[in-house]
Amino acid sequence: MIINLYDTTRGVESTNRWNLNTRYSRFFPDRPWYGAAHLRLKKDRFADVRLRTIAAPGVGYGFDTGATRINVELGPTYVNEDYYSNANGSYWGPGLFVDLEQDLLGERLEVYLHGMGFASLGNENKDILVSWAGLRVPLAGGFVGGIEYEIDHDNPPAVEARSTDETLRLKLGYEW
């Protein structure tokens, strides 16, 4: 998933960020266990992040009843941060990835929660938490609509940047 946000207010740039989230997973023959790999790239000019790269292989456990789908993954995670004006850094530590989806009213409404957490090991003190939750509703002809709330927490943030960003999104998409 790629999210790109660029905005101006009265001709002055007020938002300039994008991120890319990719995931590959492959179930082992003795399901529900699977292997996974994550790659997350992020740029946020106003948080001084030129490029944050998060790469994480892991082992996951999946649970699917039809109406409820849960995936939990754990594995070593590498984070590399390239800043515009602050000192760059790289960190290793455990990463946790969680996906929860629940159908409500048959398949007329879906509630979901996706999250990623990271804590560095060693002398560095770096924690990252990204979580988004929302409601998705099918519309007509394969289109879906929804509302989503995201929290992006970075501890410690770049100098003069906030540690937590919150975003509310109205979404329109297509499923095939």
Secondary structure, DSSP 8 states (H G I E B T S, - for coil): -EEEEEEEETTEEEEEEEEEEEEEEEE-SSTTEEEEEEEEEEEEGGGTEEEEEEEEEEEEEEEE-SSEEEEEEEEEEEEEEEESSS--EEEEEEEEEEEEEEEETTTTEEEEEEEEEEE--TT---EEEEEEEEEEEE-STTEEEEEEEEEEEEES--TTS-SEEEEEEEEEEE--
